[in-house]
C-alpha cells in the first residue's frame, strides 16, 4: 500500500541511497504510490523512476556498467572484471516488491551477475550460499518493516552517519572537558547510584539497527544536581563480529560519550560515572541521545565488523541492579580467559593510550599478568583491539632486552613509553610500585598506597567512599595518583591484578597487603585465598590478618592489628 511504500522509501533515503524504480504490480508502480503519498521524486531526492516495465531496469544496470567503465578501467565485454568491480565497489541490491514474474526472475538473475543480491517480500526460491554475490544471492519472505535493513545486511553495505542527530556538538575536542558539580544538571553512577555499561554481541536477527530504548525516568525528571541509576547495554551484530571483540568495543563507550559537548564520562564496566551539564540539558539533551551517539559512532569507527547497533538505557534502579549482576558474571568470564598465561610466555606486550585525553602523559603497558588499570582491557583484549584497528591506542610493544628482572623493565618498553608519554616518562617498571611505577589516568578500579609504619600497603577500591588509613578518601587519592604522573609508593590498578603473581612482585607481592575494605576482600576472596596458598600461606588465615574498616581506620590501628595477628609484613624488609 501507499503507506508501506513511503516508509520503505524514507528508510532508503535516510541511508543516502539512490533508489531506481522499475516495473509495475497490481496495476501500479512504486513511484506512483510515492507520488500518491506526497513524496517528491527526482535526482534531488534520490528517488528516480525509470519506467512501468521491468525492462527499464536495464538503465539501473547500465548505470553500474558505466561506473565500472569510467572509474574501474573495465573494458567493454569484460564481464568478469565488470562483476568484480560492481561486487566490491557498487553496493547495490534489488528489492522485489510484489509477485515475481518470469521476467522479474530473469532481470534479478542479470543483477546477480553484477554481484547485486535480490531481497523479496514474497515466497520465492532462495539462493543462500555465497559465491557470485558477497553473501546470499536471493532472500525471500522478508516483512516490509525489515526489508531495508535486511537488504543492507545481505549486501554488506556499511552505513556512515555524517550528522549525529543529537542537540549538542560532537568532536574529539570535547574529550578533555570537565563538568564541575555546580555546572551539573544530573549524574549517574560514580558510587552515588548503581551503574554499569555492557556491550554484547547478538545474532543479527535480534538487533534492530538504530533502535534506542530508555527504560525508566529521564534527565528532565530530576532537579538540577540530581542523581539517577544508569545501565547502558549496547547490542551489536555483524558477520565479522567476534566474542573477543566485545571488551574492545565496550571500552569505546568512554571515548564516544566524552566526545559530546557537555557530557562527561569516567570509568567502565560497573564503576562508570556520567555527568550531564546544565547547558547540555538546556539544549535538549536526553538519555536517548547517548544511544543515538553510540549508534552513530560504532558505525563510523567499527563498520568493518559491526553491521547493526541497538542501545538500551535503564534508569529504573531495580532493573539496573538485576542487569548489573548479569554483566558482572560476563566480566568475570572475560577475566578468567587469561588464566595460565604468564608474561614470560610472550615477547610482546601492548600499550593502551585510550585515556590520554584526560592524562596526556599516561601510558598503560598491558601484559598477560598485568591487565589495564581500568580492569576492562586484558592482554587478549588489546591484541584483539590491534587486529580491529592497527592504528589505534593499543599497539604491540616488543619487550626487547631485559634491564632489570625484579622490577620488570625492558629497553624497548622504556623507549616506547618515553615516546608515547611525550618524553615525560623515561622508565617504567611493570612489577614495582616504588621504582619507576606505572603512571595512572583516572579510570583505575583500585589504588594501592604504602603505609610506611606497617611495612605494607593498603588497597582501596573505587566503590569504597569512606576515609582510609592513609588519611585520604578514594577521591582525594585519585587526584594524587592520577593525571599521568609517576608517584612512587602509589599505583592505580585493577582488581584482577591483586591476584596476579606479578602484583608488586618487586616488593613482595600480596604479603605486603595490610588493609582492604571488607567489600573488596569479599569480592576477590576465592582467587585471593588460592593466590596466598600458592606462596605458602594459609589462605583463609592470611585474609583474616588483613585489616579492614571494621578493625582499623588509621595507620596506627592497622599496625596494632597486624602486629597482634602476626601478619608477615611485620617481619619483611622496609619498602623504602
C-alpha positions as CSV (number, residue, x, y, z in Angstrom):
1,X,0.0,0.0,0.0
2,X,1.0,3.7,-0.2
3,X,2.0,4.0,3.5
4,X,4.3,1.0,3.2
5,X,5.9,2.3,0.0
6,X,6.5,5.7,1.6
7,X,8.1,4.1,4.7
8,X,10.4,1.9,2.6
9,X,11.4,5.0,0.5
10,X,12.1,7.1,3.7
11,X,14.3,4.4,5.2
12,X,16.3,4.2,1.9
13,X,16.6,8.0,1.8
14,X,17.8,8.1,5.4
15,X,20.7,5.9,4.4
16,X,21.6,8.2,1.5
17,X,20.9,5.5,-1.1
18,X,19.8,6.2,-4.7
19,X,16.5,4.4,-5.5
20,X,16.0,3.4,-9.2
21,X,12.4,2.3,-9.7
22,X,11.1,-0.1,-12.4
23,X,8.1,-2.3,-13.2
24,X,4.5,-2.4,-12.0
25,X,2.5,-4.8,-9.9
26,X,-1.3,-4.9,-9.4
27,X,-1.8,-2.1,-11.8
28,X,0.5,0.4,-10.0
29,X,4.2,1.2,-9.6
30,X,6.3,2.0,-6.5
31,X,6.9,5.5,-8.0
32,X,3.1,6.1,-8.5
33,X,2.5,5.1,-4.9
34,X,5.1,7.6,-3.7
35,X,3.5,10.4,-5.7
36,X,0.2,9.5,-4.2
37,X,1.8,9.6,-0.7
38,X,3.1,13.2,-1.4
39,X,6.7,12.2,-1.9
40,X,8.8,14.2,-4.3
41,X,10.6,12.2,-7.0
42,X,13.8,13.1,-8.9
43,X,17.6,13.1,-8.7
44,X,17.5,15.7,-6.0
45,X,15.6,13.4,-3.6
46,X,17.4,10.2,-4.8
47,X,14.1,8.6,-5.9
48,X,14.4,8.1,-9.6
49,X,11.6,6.3,-11.7
50,X,12.8,4.6,-14.9
51,X,9.6,3.2,-16.2
52,X,6.5,1.0,-15.7
53,X,8.0,-2.1,-17.4
54,X,10.6,-4.4,-15.9
55,X,12.8,-3.9,-18.9
56,X,13.5,-0.4,-17.7
57,X,15.7,-1.9,-15.0
58,X,18.4,-2.1,-17.7
59,X,19.0,1.6,-17.1
60,X,20.0,0.8,-13.5
61,X,22.4,-1.9,-14.5
62,X,23.7,0.4,-17.3
63,X,24.5,2.9,-14.6
64,X,26.5,0.3,-12.8
65,X,28.3,-0.7,-16.0
66,X,29.2,2.9,-16.8
67,X,30.7,3.2,-13.3
68,X,32.9,0.2,-14.0
69,X,34.0,1.5,-17.4
70,X,34.6,5.1,-16.2
71,X,36.2,4.5,-12.7
72,X,37.3,0.9,-12.7
73,X,39.1,0.8,-16.1
74,X,36.9,-2.2,-17.2
75,X,37.0,-2.8,-20.9
76,X,33.6,-3.3,-22.8
77,X,32.8,-7.0,-22.9
78,X,35.0,-8.0,-19.9
79,X,32.1,-9.4,-17.9
80,X,34.4,-10.9,-15.2
81,X,36.0,-7.6,-14.3
82,X,32.7,-5.9,-14.5
83,X,31.3,-8.3,-12.0
84,X,34.3,-8.0,-9.6
85,X,34.2,-4.2,-9.8
86,X,30.5,-3.9,-9.1
87,X,30.6,-6.6,-6.4
88,X,33.3,-4.9,-4.5
89,X,32.6,-1.2,-5.2
90,X,29.0,-0.6,-6.1
91,X,26.8,-1.6,-3.2
92,X,23.5,-2.1,-5.0
93,X,20.7,-4.6,-4.3
94,X,17.3,-5.5,-5.8
95,X,14.1,-5.1,-3.7
96,X,11.5,-7.3,-5.4
97,X,8.2,-6.0,-4.0
98,X,5.2,-8.0,-5.1
99,X,4.6,-11.0,-7.3
100,X,7.8,-12.1,-9.1
101,X,7.1,-13.0,-12.7
102,X,9.3,-14.8,-15.1
103,X,10.6,-11.5,-16.5
104,X,11.4,-10.4,-12.9
105,X,13.3,-13.6,-12.3
106,X,15.4,-13.1,-15.4
107,X,16.1,-9.5,-14.6
108,X,17.1,-10.4,-11.0
109,X,19.4,-13.1,-12.4
110,X,21.1,-10.5,-14.5
111,X,21.6,-8.3,-11.4
112,X,23.2,-11.2,-9.6
113,X,25.8,-11.3,-12.4
114,X,26.8,-7.8,-11.2
115,X,27.1,-9.1,-7.6
116,X,23.7,-7.5,-6.6
117,X,21.5,-9.7,-4.5
118,X,17.7,-9.8,-4.5
119,X,15.6,-9.4,-1.4
120,X,11.9,-10.2,-1.9
121,X,8.8,-9.8,0.2
122,X,7.1,-12.8,-1.5
123,X,7.8,-16.5,-1.2
124,X,10.3,-17.3,-4.0
125,X,13.1,-19.9,-4.0
126,X,16.1,-18.7,-2.0
127,X,19.8,-19.0,-3.0
128,X,21.6,-18.6,0.2
129,X,25.2,-19.9,-0.3
130,X,27.8,-17.2,-1.2
131,X,29.6,-17.2,-4.5
132,X,28.9,-14.6,-7.1
133,X,27.5,-12.2,-4.5
134,X,29.3,-11.3,-1.3
135,X,26.8,-13.1,0.9
136,X,23.4,-14.6,0.0
137,X,22.1,-14.3,-3.6
138,X,18.3,-14.4,-3.1
139,X,16.5,-14.0,0.2
140,X,12.7,-14.1,0.4
141,X,9.7,-13.5,2.6
142,X,11.1,-10.5,4.4
143,X,8.5,-8.3,6.1
144,X,8.2,-4.8,4.8
145,X,9.3,-3.2,8.1
146,X,12.5,-5.2,8.0
147,X,13.3,-5.4,4.3
148,X,15.6,-2.3,4.1
149,X,17.8,-3.5,7.0
150,X,17.9,-7.0,5.6
151,X,19.0,-5.7,2.2
152,X,21.8,-3.7,3.7
153,X,22.9,-6.7,5.7
154,X,22.9,-9.1,2.8
155,X,24.7,-6.7,0.5
156,X,27.4,-5.9,3.1
157,X,26.7,-2.2,2.9
158,X,28.3,-0.1,5.6
159,X,26.3,3.0,6.6
160,X,28.2,6.2,7.5
161,X,26.2,8.7,9.7
162,X,27.7,12.1,8.9
163,X,25.4,14.1,11.1
164,X,24.6,12.6,14.5
165,X,21.0,13.5,15.5
166,X,21.7,15.0,18.9
167,X,21.3,18.6,20.2
168,X,24.9,19.1,21.2
169,X,28.2,19.2,19.2
170,X,30.3,16.1,18.8
171,X,34.1,16.3,18.5
172,X,37.2,14.8,20.0
173,X,38.0,18.3,21.1
174,X,35.4,17.9,23.9
175,X,37.1,14.7,25.3
176,X,39.0,16.6,28.0
177,X,36.0,18.7,29.1
178,X,35.3,18.6,32.8
179,X,31.9,19.2,34.4
180,X,32.0,20.6,37.9
181,X,29.3,19.9,40.4
182,X,27.9,23.5,40.2
183,X,27.6,23.1,36.4
184,X,25.9,19.7,36.5
185,X,22.3,19.0,35.7
186,X,22.5,15.4,36.8
187,X,24.9,12.5,37.3
188,X,24.8,8.7,37.1
189,X,27.0,6.1,38.9
190,X,30.3,7.2,40.4
191,X,29.2,5.2,43.6
192,X,26.4,7.7,44.0
193,X,23.9,5.4,42.3
194,X,24.1,1.8,40.8
195,X,25.5,1.9,37.3
196,X,27.1,-0.3,34.6
197,X,27.8,-0.4,30.9
198,X,27.9,-3.6,28.9
199,X,28.4,-4.3,25.2
200,X,27.4,-7.7,24.0
201,X,27.2,-9.5,20.7
202,X,23.8,-10.7,19.5
203,X,22.6,-12.7,16.5
204,X,21.9,-10.3,13.6
205,X,18.2,-11.2,13.6
206,X,18.0,-10.0,17.2
207,X,19.2,-6.4,16.6
208,X,17.2,-3.6,15.1
209,X,19.7,-1.1,13.8
210,X,19.3,2.3,15.3
211,X,16.8,1.3,17.9
212,X,17.2,3.2,21.2
213,X,15.1,2.4,24.3
214,X,15.1,4.3,27.6
215,X,13.6,2.3,30.4
216,X,12.9,4.5,33.4
217,X,12.9,8.2,34.3
218,X,14.9,10.6,32.0
219,X,17.1,13.6,32.7
220,X,14.1,16.0,32.8
221,X,12.6,14.1,35.8
222,X,15.3,15.3,38.2
223,X,16.1,18.7,39.6
224,X,19.5,20.3,38.9
225,X,22.2,18.4,40.7
226,X,20.1,15.2,40.9
227,X,21.1,11.6,40.5
228,X,19.8,8.6,38.7
229,X,20.9,4.9,38.3
230,X,22.2,4.0,34.9
231,X,22.5,0.8,32.9
232,X,23.8,1.1,29.3
233,X,23.5,-2.1,27.2
234,X,24.9,-1.8,23.7
235,X,23.9,-4.8,21.5
236,X,25.9,-5.2,18.3
237,X,25.7,-7.7,15.4
238,X,27.9,-8.2,12.4
239,X,29.0,-11.0,10.1
240,X,32.6,-10.4,11.2
241,X,31.9,-9.7,14.9
242,X,33.5,-12.0,17.4
243,X,33.1,-12.5,21.2
244,X,36.7,-11.5,21.7
245,X,35.9,-8.0,20.3
246,X,33.2,-7.3,23.0
247,X,35.5,-5.7,25.6
248,X,37.3,-3.7,23.0
249,X,34.1,-2.1,21.6
250,X,32.7,-1.8,25.2
251,X,35.7,0.4,26.3
252,X,34.9,2.8,23.5
253,X,31.7,3.9,25.3
254,X,34.1,6.0,27.4
255,X,35.6,7.8,24.3
256,X,32.4,8.1,22.3
257,X,30.4,9.6,25.2
258,X,33.1,12.1,26.1
259,X,33.1,13.4,22.5
260,X,29.7,15.0,23.1
261,X,29.8,18.6,24.4
262,X,28.5,18.9,27.9
263,X,28.8,15.1,28.6
264,X,31.5,13.7,30.9
265,X,32.3,10.1,31.3
266,X,34.7,8.3,33.6
267,X,35.3,4.6,34.4
268,X,34.0,1.4,32.8
269,X,32.1,-1.8,33.4
270,X,30.3,-1.4,36.8
271,X,32.2,1.6,38.1
272,X,31.2,4.1,35.4
273,X,30.4,7.7,36.2
274,X,28.5,10.1,33.9
275,X,27.6,13.7,34.3
276,X,25.3,15.9,32.1
277,X,25.9,19.6,32.2
278,X,23.2,22.2,32.6
279,X,24.0,23.7,29.2
280,X,23.5,20.3,27.5
281,X,20.2,19.8,29.3
282,X,19.0,23.3,28.2
283,X,19.9,22.3,24.6
284,X,17.5,19.4,24.9
285,X,19.9,16.5,25.6
286,X,18.2,13.4,26.8
287,X,19.3,9.9,27.6
288,X,18.1,8.6,24.2
289,X,20.8,10.9,22.7
290,X,23.5,8.8,24.3
291,X,22.1,5.8,22.4
292,X,22.0,7.7,19.2
293,X,25.5,8.9,19.7
294,X,26.8,5.4,20.4
295,X,24.9,4.0,17.4
296,X,26.5,6.6,15.1
297,X,30.0,6.3,16.4
298,X,30.1,2.5,16.3
299,X,29.0,2.6,12.7
300,X,31.6,5.2,11.9
301,X,34.6,3.7,13.7
302,X,33.9,0.0,13.5
303,X,31.9,-0.5,10.3
304,X,34.3,-3.2,9.3
305,X,33.0,-5.6,11.9
306,X,29.6,-4.0,13.1
307,X,26.5,-4.1,10.9
308,X,23.8,-3.3,13.4
309,X,23.7,-1.5,16.7
310,X,20.9,-1.0,19.2
311,X,21.1,0.6,22.6
312,X,19.0,0.0,25.8
313,X,19.4,2.6,28.6
314,X,18.0,1.7,32.0
315,X,17.4,4.1,34.9
316,X,14.9,2.0,36.9
317,X,17.0,1.1,39.9
318,X,15.7,-2.5,40.3
319,X,16.3,-3.3,36.7
320,X,19.8,-1.7,36.8
321,X,20.8,-3.8,39.8
322,X,19.5,-7.0,38.3
323,X,21.1,-6.5,34.9
324,X,24.4,-5.4,36.5
325,X,24.6,-8.8,38.1
326,X,24.4,-10.4,34.7
327,X,27.0,-8.1,33.4
328,X,29.3,-8.8,36.3
329,X,29.1,-12.5,35.5
330,X,30.3,-11.8,32.0
331,X,33.1,-9.5,33.2
332,X,34.3,-12.4,35.4
333,X,34.3,-14.8,32.5
334,X,36.3,-12.4,30.4
335,X,38.9,-12.0,33.2
336,X,39.2,-15.8,33.5
337,X,40.3,-16.2,29.9
338,X,43.9,-15.3,30.6
339,X,44.3,-18.0,33.4
340,X,47.6,-19.8,32.9
341,X,49.3,-17.2,30.7
342,X,52.5,-15.6,32.0
343,X,54.5,-12.6,31.0
344,X,57.4,-14.9,30.2
345,X,55.3,-16.7,27.6
346,X,55.1,-13.8,25.2
347,X,57.6,-11.5,23.6
348,X,55.1,-8.7,23.0
349,X,53.1,-6.5,25.5
350,X,50.5,-4.0,24.4
351,X,50.1,-0.3,25.0
352,X,46.9,1.5,25.9
353,X,46.7,5.2,25.5
354,X,42.9,5.5,25.4
355,X,42.8,7.9,28.4
356,X,45.4,10.4,27.1
357,X,42.6,13.0,26.6
358,X,42.5,13.2,30.4
359,X,46.1,12.2,31.2
360,X,48.4,13.1,28.3
361,X,51.5,11.6,29.9
362,X,49.8,8.3,30.8
363,X,50.7,5.0,29.1
364,X,49.3,1.7,30.2
365,X,51.5,-1.3,29.4
366,X,49.3,-4.4,29.4
367,X,50.8,-7.8,29.8
368,X,49.2,-11.3,30.4
369,X,49.8,-10.9,34.1
370,X,49.1,-7.1,34.4
371,X,45.8,-6.0,32.9
372,X,44.9,-2.4,32.2
373,X,44.4,-0.4,35.4
374,X,40.7,0.2,34.4
375,X,40.1,-3.6,34.6
376,X,38.4,-3.5,31.2
377,X,41.4,-4.4,29.0
378,X,43.4,-7.6,29.2
379,X,46.4,-8.6,27.1
380,X,44.0,-10.6,24.9
381,X,41.6,-7.6,24.6
382,X,44.5,-5.4,23.5
383,X,45.6,-7.9,20.9
384,X,42.0,-8.1,19.5
385,X,41.8,-4.2,19.5
386,X,45.0,-4.1,17.5
387,X,43.5,-6.5,15.0
388,X,40.5,-4.4,14.6
389,X,42.3,-1.0,14.5
390,X,46.0,-1.3,13.7
391,X,46.5,2.4,14.1
392,X,44.5,2.7,17.4
393,X,45.6,3.2,21.0
394,X,46.6,-0.5,21.6
395,X,49.9,-1.0,19.9
396,X,52.2,-4.1,20.2
397,X,55.5,-3.5,22.0
398,X,58.3,-5.9,21.6
399,X,59.9,-6.3,25.1
400,X,63.5,-6.2,23.9
401,X,66.3,-6.8,26.3
402,X,65.8,-7.2,30.0
403,X,67.1,-4.2,32.0
404,X,66.1,-5.3,35.5
405,X,64.2,-8.5,36.1
406,X,62.9,-7.9,39.6
407,X,61.1,-4.6,38.9
408,X,60.2,-5.6,35.3
409,X,62.0,-3.2,32.9
410,X,62.9,-3.8,29.3
411,X,64.7,-1.4,26.9
412,X,62.1,-1.4,24.2
413,X,59.2,-0.9,26.6
414,X,61.0,2.1,28.1
415,X,61.7,3.5,24.7
416,X,58.0,3.2,23.7
417,X,56.8,4.7,27.0
418,X,59.2,7.7,26.6
419,X,57.9,8.4,23.1
420,X,54.2,7.8,23.9
421,X,54.3,10.0,27.0
422,X,55.7,12.9,25.0
423,X,59.1,12.5,26.5
424,X,57.9,12.8,30.1
425,X,58.3,9.3,31.4
426,X,61.8,7.8,30.8
427,X,61.4,4.5,32.6
428,X,58.5,2.3,33.7
429,X,58.5,-0.8,35.9
430,X,55.9,-3.5,35.3
431,X,56.2,-5.1,38.8
432,X,57.1,-2.3,41.2
433,X,55.2,0.5,42.9
434,X,58.4,2.0,44.3
435,X,60.9,2.0,41.5
436,X,59.6,3.9,38.4
437,X,56.0,2.8,38.9
438,X,53.5,2.8,36.0
439,X,51.5,6.0,35.6
440,X,47.8,6.3,36.2
441,X,45.0,8.2,34.5
442,X,41.8,8.3,36.5
443,X,39.9,5.1,35.4
444,X,41.6,2.7,37.9
445,X,39.5,0.3,39.8
446,X,41.7,0.4,42.9
447,X,44.6,2.4,44.4
448,X,47.4,0.9,46.4
449,X,49.3,3.1,48.8
450,X,52.2,2.5,51.2
451,X,51.5,2.7,54.9
452,X,55.2,3.3,56.0
453,X,55.0,2.3,59.7
454,X,53.3,-1.0,58.9
455,X,55.8,-2.2,56.3
456,X,52.9,-2.9,54.0
457,X,50.3,-1.3,51.7
458,X,46.6,-0.6,51.8
459,X,44.3,-1.1,48.8
460,X,41.1,0.9,48.4
461,X,38.6,0.2,45.6
462,X,36.5,2.9,43.9
463,X,33.3,1.8,45.4
464,X,34.6,2.5,49.0
465,X,33.8,6.1,49.8
466,X,34.8,6.4,53.5
467,X,38.1,7.6,55.0
468,X,41.1,5.2,54.6
469,X,44.1,4.6,57.0
470,X,46.3,6.8,54.9
471,X,44.2,9.8,55.8
472,X,42.6,10.3,52.4
473,X,39.4,9.1,50.8
474,X,39.5,7.4,47.4
475,X,38.5,10.6,45.6
476,X,41.4,12.5,47.2
477,X,43.8,9.7,46.5
478,X,42.7,9.6,42.9
479,X,43.7,13.2,42.5
480,X,47.1,12.4,43.9
481,X,47.7,9.3,41.8
482,X,46.0,10.2,38.5
483,X,46.9,12.6,35.8
484,X,49.7,10.6,34.2
485,X,52.5,11.3,36.8
486,X,54.8,8.7,38.4
487,X,54.2,8.7,42.1
488,X,56.5,6.2,44.0
489,X,54.5,4.4,46.7
490,X,51.2,4.9,44.9
491,X,49.7,3.0,41.9
492,X,46.3,2.7,40.3
493,X,45.4,-0.8,39.3
494,X,42.6,-3.3,38.5
495,X,41.0,-5.7,41.0
496,X,42.1,-8.6,38.9
497,X,45.8,-7.6,39.2
498,X,45.7,-8.1,43.0
499,X,45.6,-11.8,42.5
500,X,48.4,-11.8,39.8
501,X,51.7,-13.4,40.5
502,X,53.3,-10.2,39.3
503,X,51.4,-7.9,41.7
504,X,54.1,-5.6,43.1
505,X,56.4,-8.6,42.9
506,X,59.5,-6.5,43.4
507,X,58.2,-5.5,46.9
508,X,57.0,-8.9,48.0
509,X,53.5,-9.2,46.3
510,X,50.3,-9.9,48.3
511,X,52.2,-10.4,51.5
512,X,52.5,-6.6,51.7
513,X,48.8,-6.1,51.8
514,X,47.8,-5.0,55.3
515,X,44.4,-3.2,54.8
516,X,41.5,-3.5,52.3
517,X,37.8,-2.6,52.7
518,X,35.5,-5.6,53.5
519,X,33.7,-5.3,50.2
520,X,36.9,-5.7,48.3
521,X,38.1,-8.6,50.5
522,X,34.8,-10.4,49.9
523,X,34.8,-9.7,46.1
524,X,38.3,-11.2,45.5
525,X,38.1,-13.7,48.3
526,X,38.2,-17.0,46.4
527,X,41.0,-16.1,44.0
528,X,42.9,-14.3,46.8
529,X,42.9,-17.4,49.1
530,X,44.2,-19.5,46.2
531,X,47.0,-17.0,45.4
532,X,48.0,-16.9,49.1
533,X,48.2,-20.6,49.2
534,X,50.4,-20.5,46.1
535,X,53.0,-18.5,48.0
536,X,52.9,-20.9,51.0
537,X,50.4,-19.1,53.2
538,X,47.2,-20.4,54.8
539,X,44.9,-18.5,52.5
540,X,41.9,-18.0,54.8
541,X,44.1,-17.2,57.8
542,X,46.1,-14.7,55.8
543,X,42.9,-12.9,54.6
544,X,41.9,-12.6,58.3
545,X,45.3,-11.0,59.1
546,X,44.5,-8.1,56.7
547,X,42.8,-5.3,58.5
548,X,39.6,-3.6,57.2
549,X,37.4,-0.7,58.2
550,X,35.8,-2.8,61.0
551,X,39.1,-3.3,62.7
552,X,41.3,-0.3,61.8
553,X,40.6,3.2,60.4
554,X,44.0,4.8,61.0
555,X,47.6,3.7,60.2
556,X,48.3,3.3,63.9
557,X,45.3,1.0,64.3
558,X,46.4,-1.0,61.2
559,X,49.9,-1.5,62.7
560,X,48.4,-2.6,66.1
561,X,46.0,-5.1,64.3
562,X,48.6,-6.7,62.0
563,X,51.1,-7.0,64.9
564,X,48.7,-8.9,67.0
565,X,47.6,-11.0,64.0
566,X,51.2,-11.9,63.2
567,X,51.0,-10.6,59.6
568,X,54.1,-11.4,57.5
569,X,54.6,-7.8,56.6
570,X,55.8,-7.1,60.1
571,X,58.9,-9.2,59.5
572,X,59.7,-8.1,56.0
573,X,62.3,-5.5,55.0
574,X,61.1,-1.9,54.8
575,X,59.7,-0.9,51.4
576,X,61.8,2.3,51.3
